């Protein structure tokens, strides 16, 4: 071993060895399986918690190496199984163990499963999925071959040959209990005497679950603080988090990915210059994290490479790695100083070492604290060439920090949580659990769990806690099952088959469901209109499109916005995620995304389906050509004009909608509806209505609509003459044309006595408060019927009263206007 451990590392190593040696001393005296199981349950498991970069692998390797040597009476003759979080880190772990720990011998589990050639200190590096999953690779390992034993036979034979079984679990205890096969393999096949868990993301729930699943009584926790690793010059003293805040209305036109990459690359260049200035021959590495998998992930990689090339990054300096497309070896890139940028996807954030990395640009949003810890961990390490300066506190400021640039500002919460969680770990050593006692009873040696420090006269073996694997929750009834009298009731079988009978407790026979009465006929009352007028757009929309093109308000502010190349946004910097979460705020010019702008503009043009968007595009482009080139003499090219139009439409998406509303109102036509049905059929038990045209309460009303109908029926001022349910898209329905050409059908048509306009009728729409400010509702509140006028838009408040809503143009929101009074409907 060429690396000398730091002071806190030596303390942690010795602490773990002390616990393991205590257990080994007792194991050497125990003769029966129950005793050995008890010893391991109380003193055979150590959890080493330390921040990324603090040397967890070094400490774990030295513990495994020193405990395997024959130079201590209470060291073990032991074979280790080292579990990495995922397959991509197996080779990294093998390489580190092989190069740094001479006392450990790296073996290959795929073909070296032979007990006779095994030595103490042998290490098999693998994953849980490789040994305990239902796949082809596992089946090979769990089966005997010509040269190797089945894993299920190999482990018992190792134990029979006098070896202890030890496991090192690197972060893989997270989610361990969800992998049923892994738990079974650990408990039933491996039954390790010694377990060493190492983690940078401690989670009390995960640890407790692992403890129960593994059948352990005690997990000894050895903790290393972040400050201990900082003082030792191994990790950076702080990490800065930089995010970008953009108003919602501008989110889709600002290219935050390019903005974050540009900011990150600028910082990377400053770090590179500083290293050169102090004479350190080291090329820093900028990490770029993208999201998605499969085809979407490939697109993200390609787009990010192009953005970097556009920023001036040399193509040969860019590397990328994904599980789907491992173009560059992850570890090789981390060391290859010809590479200055490494693009990786989400999974690679866990575990790989990149000591050259100072900056990380995250183009993927995540609020997870644990994932934040892993992301920060990639840039925490101090490179070996800088560690002396770090210990002496002589590193220039720019080199003391790690930098995380976030394209998604919401991710900053995850990083702050990560900093708080890492800071919460304080240096703490574990103590031996003295509850296991080696006693002799009737001439036989056995191990007992002491109660109040006393051995028992009767055998007291340790009973591991029961473990029940997670099972799917009980299936819920299918959609075609309802309940009646607390019992499931099929909607299909019982209606298609003769109804069975059941006997009640009294002995009388009753049907299985309530008997439904026959339908009754409800005629349209005399004196109520049976025909109304509805709105349609004309079949020929050429003049309508021309009107919209001329009506769009190209004001000076709008025209200026179309020429923007950048947009001023807020940059929020947290100087140290491990310290106070106070943010420093400044402004920067963010790039605009031409692709996103074009996509958003296209959505605006395609909003209406009653005209060809290419026609409107041509009209608007002609207007801009006149505004910019003829009136202002700018001489913009066709490409520049098209970009300006896209930017205007993306920035002001309601311009076209407002022009469409005005023009649609001008060109829409009134058409007579079909007559309302002269009668309706409904069950006899349907609730009656005093003023409804058919004398019944329509059964399809929702709660808000029903409350409003009841309010109309309760009118004592003789204001309401009658009301009808205005069902959508019926031949007799009253519709209003909206800006997108779709017709909207207010919920009610109400006849109002002595109303001087609107043919004595009012259209009424009721809305739940949760959708008041949706685009659809805002269009409806501004709509106006050519003959009946503006419908009343009502919403029910918590106190049960209905309020009239009004549209506020300055805020583009619907707001309460006044309490609705039935007696005032004639004047609304």
N, C-alpha and C positions, 0 to 999 in steps of 0.2 A: 504494500500500500504506500503510494508515494505522497498522498495528500495527508497533511496533518490536520486533525479536527480542531476546530475552535473550542474555546472553553465551554460554552453552553452545550456544544455538541458532545464533548467528552462527558459532561454531567449527565446528559440524557442517555448516552450509550451505557455508562456504568450503572445508571438506575435500572434500565431494562435488564441488563445482565444480572444484577443483584436479584431481581424478581425471578427470572428464569432459572438461575442457579439454585435459588431456594426451592423451587419446584422440582428441579432435577435431583437435588439431594433427597427429597422425599420419594421421588419416583424410583430411585435406586434401592430404596428400602421396601417398596410396595411389591406384593406378589400377585395380586388379583386385579382383574379389569376394573371392578368397581372402585377400588382404591386409586388406581391410576386416573380414572375419569374424574374423581373428586379433586385430586391434586391439580389437574389441568384446568378444571372449571374455576378454581379459586386463584391460581397464580400462574396460569399458562397463557394468558392473553394480555398484551400491552398495546395501547393505542397511542401513537406518536403524532401529536398535532403541532404543525409548524407552517408558517407562510411559505408560499412558493419562493424558491431561491434560498431558503434557509438551510438546505442540505439534508432534506429528508432521506433521499436515496443514499447519500453518504452514511448517515447515521444507521439506517436499516441495514446497509451492506456490512458495516463494521460490527453491528450486533450479530448478524448471521455468521460472519467470518469468525469472530472471536469466540462465539458460543460453540462453534464446530471444532475448535482446536482441542488436542489432547493434553494441553498444558495446564489444565485446571481440573481438580478432582470432581467438581460439580458442573463441568461442561458436558454437553451431550454428544453422543454419537448420532448425528442427525442428518437427514436429507431434507432440503428445502424445496417447496413449491411456491414460486413467486408469481402472483397474479397481477397483471396490468389492467388498466381500465378498458382498453380495447386493443384489437389485434395490431393496429398501427404502431403501438408503442412496445411491442414485444422485442423487436430488434434493437430499439434504443436501450431498453433495459439490459438486454444481453450484452450489448457493446460496452456499456458503462461497467457492469459487473465483471466482465472479462478483462477490461483494461485497468481497473482501479483496485480490484480485490484479488490478490494472488492466492489467498487461502480458500477461495471459492472456485469450484470447477463447474463450468457451464455445460449442461447436458441437453440433448435434444429429445423431447418427449415423444416425438414421432417414431423414433427407431431405437432409442437407447434405454428401453424399459427392461433392464436385466439386473437382478439383484446381486448376482455374483460379482459384477464389475463395478459396483457402487462403493463410494467412499464417503466418509463424513465430510460435509461441506459441499456436496454436490447440489446444484441448483437447477431446477427445471422451470424455465420461464414460460408462462402460458396465460390464458384467459379463462374465465369461468365458462364462457361460451364454447371453448375448445374441448373442455372435459365434461361438461354437464349440460349439454343441449341436445335436442333431437335433430341432429344433422349428420351428414355423411362423415365429416371429419371426426366427430365424437364417436360415431359407430366404429371407426377404424381404431381409435385409441382404446375403446372399451372392448376390443376383440383381440384375441391372440393371433400372432402371425408366425412366420418361419423364424424370425430373428428376435421378436419382442413379445413379452407377455401382455395380456390384457391389463389395462390399468387397474381394474377391479381385483386382479390377482397380484399385480406388481406391488401394490401398497401393503397388503397383508404379508407378503413375502419379505418386504423390507423390514417390517416390524418383527417378523419371526427371526430375521438375521441379526437382530439386536439394534436396529436403527429406530430413533425417534422420528416422527413426522412433524415437520414445521411448515407453516404457511406464512408468506408475507403478502398482505393484501394492500395494494397501492390504489387507493381511492375506490377500489371495486366493492367496498362494503356498502356504497350508496346503491340502493335498489336491489341489494343482495336478496332480501326477503321476498321480492317479487319474482325471483327466478327459482321456481319450485325445484327444478332439477339440480340447481347449484346447492341449495340447502340440503337436499337429500344426499348429494355426493359428499358434502362436507361432514354431515352428521353420521352417515351410514358407512361410507367407504373410507374417507381420509381419517376421520376421528383424530385430528392432530393433537399432539401433546402441547405444542406451542404455536401460538398465533400472534403475528406482529402486524398490526394495522397502521398504515401511514396515510395522513390526509392533510390537505391545505384547506379543506372546506368542512370543518367539523359540524355535525348536526346531531343534537342530543337525541332526536327521535330516531334517526338512522342507527345511531350507536345502540340505543335501547333495543331496537328491532333486531339488529345483528346479534346482540347478546342473547336474546331469547331464542332466535332461530338456530344459533350455534350451540345452544344448550349450556351456556356459560353462567357462572354465578357472579363473577366480577370481571370487569374490563378496567385494567389499570391505565389511567390517562396521564401521559407525560406531555406537558405543554411547553412550547417555546414561543416567546413573544416576538413581535415584529421588531421591536427596538433592539433586542439582543442580536438579531441578524444584521440590522443597520449598523450597530456599533462594531460588529465584526467585519464590516466592509463587504458583505455579501449581497445585500439588496439595497435598492435606492431609498433615499430618505423620504421621498414624497412622490406622489403621482398627481399630475394635473389633469383635470377633466374639462374638455372644451366642447360645448354644444351650441347649437344655433336655433334661435327662436324666431319664427316667422308667423305673421298673422294667418289665420285659417284661410282667408280669401286668397292669399298668395302662395299657399303651400304647394299647389300643383304647378306653379310656373317657375319656382326657384329650384335650381339644380343643387340640392344640398349635398349630394354625393360628391360632385365635382368640387364644391366649396370646401368640404371636409378634406378631400384628397389634396387640394391646393394648399390649404392651411398646414396639413400634416407634412407635405413635401417641403414647404418653406422651412418648417421647424427642423426637419431632417437635414436640410442643407446647412442650417445654422449649427447643428450638432457636429456635422462633418467638418465644418470650418474650424470649430473650437477644438476638436481633437487634433487637427492638423497644427493649430496654433500652439498647442502645448507639447507637440512632438510625439504624440501617441499614434503609432501606425495601426489604425483600426478603422475599417469601413463600417459605419452603423447600418442597421437594418430597419426598414419601415415595414411593419406588418399591416396588411389590409384584409379585414374580415368581411366576407360577403355571406348572404344567407341562401336559402333554397337548396334543393337537391335535384338530381336528374337533369332534364332539359333546361328547367328554369335556372338551375345552378350553373350550367354551362354558359347560358346567356349572361348571367351575372358576372362570371369570370371574364368573358369576352368584352363586355361593356366596360368593365373596370380597367382592363388592359388598354383599351382605346382611350379612356379618359386620362390614364397616366401618360400615354404617348403624346396626347394633346398638350399635356403640361410640360413636355420636354424631357421626360424620363426615357433613357435609352432602352430600346427593346431588349438588348442583351443583359440589362440590369434587372429585368423583371422575371421572377419565377412564380409558379403557382402550384398549388397542391390541393387535390380533393381526393376523396376515396374513389370517386368514379373515374377521375382522370389524374392519377399521380404523376404528372409530367415531370416534376422534379422531386428527388428524394428529400424529405422534410429535414432530416438531420444534416444531410450534405449541404443543403441551402443555408441552414443556420450557420454553417462554418465557412461556406464559400464566399469570400469577400468580393468576388466579382458581381455578386447579386446584392442589390440595394433595396429591392422590394420583394416581399413574398405575399402573394394573394392566397388566402386559404378560406375554406368553408367552415361551418360551425363546428363540426365534430373535432377538427384539428385543434380547436382552442384548448382541449384538455390534455395537459401533460407534456407537450414537447418543449425542449430546452432551446432558447434562442438568446443567449447572453449578449449578442450584438444589438438586440432590439431596444430602442429608446422610445419609438413612436408606434402607436397602433391606431389605425383609422377603422372604425366600425361602421359599416354601411348597413348593418342589420340591427333592428330594434329588439331589445330584450330588457325586461324589468327584473329578471331573476338575480337575486343577490349571489347565489352560488355560481351562476354563470359569470357574473361580474367578477367574482374572485378569480376564476380561471382566466378571464380575459386580462385582468390586471397582472396576473402571474406571469404572463408571457413577456412583460417588459420590466419586471421587478429586479431581475438579476443584474448584478454589477459584473462586467466582464473582468476576467482575471488580470488583464493589463491595467485595469483602473482600480483594483482593490486596495493597493497600497495607498494611493491618493485618497480613497474613500475612508480608510482607517485613520489617516492623518488629518482628515477634514480639510484637505487642500484641493478638492475637486472644484472646478469652476461651476457656478450656479447652474448653467444650462445643462451640465452633465450630471447633476445631482438628482434630476427628476426623470420620471417616465411621463409620457404624454399620450392621452387617449382623446381622439377626436371623434365625436359622435354625430353622425348624420341624422339620428333620431334623438331629439332632446329628451324624450321620455326615458331613455336608457340611463340618464344621469342618476336617477333614483337608485337603480340597481348598483351602480358603481359606489355611490355614497353608502348604501347598505353593505356593500362588500368591504369598504374601508372600515366601517363600524364593527363588522363581524371579525375582521382580522385583528383590529385593535383590542377587541374584547378578550383575546387570548393572552393571558399573562404567564410568564415562566413559572412552571410548577412541576415538581417531581412527584412520583407516585410512591406509595408505601406498600410493603409486603402485607398480604392478608394472612393473619396468623390463625385463621379459624380451622385449618387442617392440621391434625395431630397424628403422628405415627405412634401407634400403641401396640402392645403385645397382649393378646388375650388368649388364654388357654394355649400358650406356646406359639400362637400364630400372629404374624405381623399384619396389621391392617391400618387403614387410614380412616379416621373419623372426623366429622365436622363438630368442633367443640362448641358446647353451649355454656355461656358464662365462663369460658376458660377451662371447663371440665370435660374430660372424656366420659363416655357413657359405658355402662356395663354391657349394654346390648349393641349389636352392630348398627351403625347409622350411616349407610351409604348416601351419597349425594344423589338426589333425584333431579335431573335437568328439567326445566320447565317444558310443558307440552308446547308443541308448535303445530299450528294448523295452517296449511297453505291457503293463500287468498283464493277464494272461489267466486265465480260470477254470482252476482246478486240474483235473488229469485226472479224468475221471469214474470213480467207484468202481463196482465191480460191483454189480448190483442185488441186492435181498434174496433173490431166488430163484436165486442163484448161489453155490455153495460151491467149495472146491478139493479136489482129490485128486492126490497126487503133484505138487504145485506148480502144477497147471493148473486153470483155471476149469472148473466142472462144473455144468451146469444141473440144477436139481432137477425141472424139468418135461419138457423135450424128451426127455431120456434115459430117463425112466421111462415116458413115453407112447409113445415110438418104439422100435423094435428097437435094442438096443445095438450100436454099431459096434465093430469090433475094431481094435487097434493092434498093430504089430509091434515087439517089443522088440529091443534091439541084438543079442541072440543069435540072432535070427531066428525065435524061437518066437512064436506068436500068443497074446495074452493079452486078456482082457476089459477094457473101458474102466474098470470099477469093480470093487471086490471083490464076489464073489458072496455074497449073504446066504443063510444056511441057512434051512430051513423052520421054522415054529413048532412048539414042543413043548407038551404039556399038563402042567401041574403041579397036582396035586390038594391040597386042604386036608388037612393031616395029621390022623390020628385022635387023639381026645382033646383037641382044641382047640375051645373054644366057637365056635359059628358064629353066635350071636345075642347082642346086648347090649341095653342100655337107653340111650336118648337123651332129651334134654330139649326140651320145647316150652312156650311160654306158652299159657294158656287162651284160647279163642276170645273169651270175654267178659272184657274188661279193666277194667270199671267199678270193681270192688273194688281192683284193682291200682293204678289211677290215684288212687283215694281214699287208698290206703296211702302212695303217694309224696307226695301233697299234705300228709299229716299227718307224714310222716317227715322232710321237709326241716328241717334244723336252723336255725331262726331264733333264734340266740343273741343276747345283748345287743349284742355287737360287730357282728354282721350287721345287726341292726335299726338301729343307729347309722349304719352305712355307707350304708344306704338313704336317709338324710336329707341326705347331703352335697351341697353346691352346688359346692364347689371341692375341689381336692386339692393338698396340699403337694408340690411337686416341686423338683428341684435346677436352678438356673440356673448355667451355666458361662460365664464371661466371660474372653475373652483380650483384654487391654488393647491390644495392638498386634500384628497379624499379621506386621508387618515386623520385630518385635523378638523377644524371647524368648517362646516359646510357653507360658509359665506361665499357668495358669488360676486365676482368682478364683472361688470357689464360694459361692453363697448360696442361700436358699430363697425361693420365691414361691408364691402360691396360683394354681394353674392352673384354668382353666374346664373343666368337664366337657361333653362333647359328647352332648346328649340323643339326637341322631340316631344316632351311633355306638353309644351305650349300648343303644338300642332294637334296632339291628341285631344286636348281639352277644347280647342277651337272647333274641332270636328264634331265633338259631342254637342256643342251649342248649335251648330248648323243642322245637325240631324235631329234636333229636339222635336221639330214639327214633322209630321208625316204627310202633310197635304201639299207639299211642293218639293221639287227636286232641289236639294241643297246646293248643287252646282250652279243653278240659276241664281240663287240669292248670292252665292259667292262671287259670281261675275258682276252683279250689280254693285256689291260693296267694294270690290276691287276697283271698279271704274270710278266710284266716288273718291276712294283714297288716292287714286292716280291724279284726279283733278285737284284734290285738296293739297297734296304734297308737291306735286310737280308743276301744275299750272298756276295755282294760287300762291305757293310759297317758293317755287323755283328750285326745289331740292334735287330733281333729277334722279330719283330713286329707280333702281332696276326693278324688273318684274319680281325677281327673287326677294329683294328687300321689301317691296310692297306686300308680297304674300306673307313674309314674316311679320310685318307690322300689323296686317289684318289679323293673323293668328294671335298675336300678343294682345291686341285690343279685345278680341272675342274672349280670350282666356282670362283676361284681367277684369273685364266688365261683362260677365255672361248674361246679365239681365237686359243689356241694351237691345238685343234682338227680340227678347221676350216682350219688352215694353212696346217696341214698335209693332210687333205682331198683334198684341192686344188691341192697340188703337186701330190698326188696319183691319183686323178681323171684325171688330165692331162695326166698321164702316161697310164692309163688303158682305157680311153674313146676311142670310135671307131667312124670312119667316115662312114657315110651312105649317099647314093644319095637321094636327096629330090625328091618328085614328080615334074613334070614339072609345071612351072607357067601357069596359064590359058592363052589360046591363045587370048582371048578377054575379055573385061569387059563391063558391061552395066551400064550406068550412065546417069542422066538427061542431056539433051542437054545444059542446062545453066551452067554445071560444068566448073569451070575455067580451062583453058588450061595451059599446061606446056611445055616448050621448050625441056627439056632433060629427062623428065619422060618416062619410057619404054612404057607407053600407051598414052603419050601425054596429060595427064590431071593431075590436082592437086588433089590427093586423098581427098575426103571430110571429112575423119575422122581424119585429122591431127589436133593436138592442136596448139596453137599460136606459141610456140617455134619451133615445128616441121615444121610448115608452113613457118616461117621466114627462117629456114635453107634451106628448099626446094627452096625458092625464091632465096637464096644466090647461090645455085648450078646453077639454071637456068640463073642467071646473069653472069656466068663465061664467060669471053672473052679471056681467055688464052688458050683455047682448052685443058684444063686439064681434065674436066669432059666429059666423053663419054656418059653416061646415068646414071640414078638412078631409083631404085625401092623401094617402101614401103615394109618393111619386117614385115608383119603382124604376130602377135604371134600365135603359135600353129596351123598353117595351114600345110597341107601336103607338100607344097612347101617352107615353111619357113626355114631359117637358124638359128639353135639354138646352144648355147654354154652351156656345162655342168658346173654348179656351184658347190662349195664344198658340198652343201647340197643335190646334186643330181638333183635339179630342173634345167630345161633348161631356158636360158635367150635368148631373141630374140632382138638384136639391131634394132633400128628404121629404118635404111636405109642400103641398099646395093648399093654402088656407084662404077660404072665402071670408072677407071682412065687410061687415055692414057699414055703409056710409063711407067707404074709402073712395076718395075722388079720383084716384089714378090707378094705373095697373089693372084696368078692367075689374076693380074691386077685389083684387087677389094679391096675396103676398106669397113669395117663395121663401122657404125657410130651410136652412142647412144647420144641423147640429154636429158639433165636433167634440171629441175628447181633448182634454188639455194637453195630453202627451204628443199630439200631432198638430198642434196649432201653428207651428212655424215650419212645417214641411213645405217644400216647393209647391206641391199640389194644393195645399190649403191656401197658401199665399196667392196662387192664381185664382182660386175660387172666391176669396174674399174681395178681389178686385173685379170679378166678373159682373156683367150687367146684361140682363135680358132686354132685347129691343122693345118689347111690349110691356113686360111685367116689372121692369126695373131691377135694381140690385136686390138679390136675395138677402135676407137677414142671416148673418152668421152668429150662431149662439153656442155658448159653452156653459156647462153646468159647473158651478163652483162647489167647494167643500160644504158650504152651508145649505146646499140644495137649490139655491137660486140660479136662474139663468141670466147670463150677461151677454149683451151685444158686443161683438168684437169689431175693431176698426183696423185698417191697414195704415201703418206709419211709414211713409216713403223713405224718410231719412235713415231709418234703421232697418228697413226691409223686414219688419216684424209685425205680427198681429198682436194687438194689445186690447185689454178690456176697455170698453167705452162707457157703458152705463148699464144699469140693471134693466132687464127686459120686463115690461109690463104688458099683459094681454090687452088691457083696456086702451093702450096707446097705439095698437097696431094700425089703426086707421091713419095715423100721422107719420108712421115710420116710412 
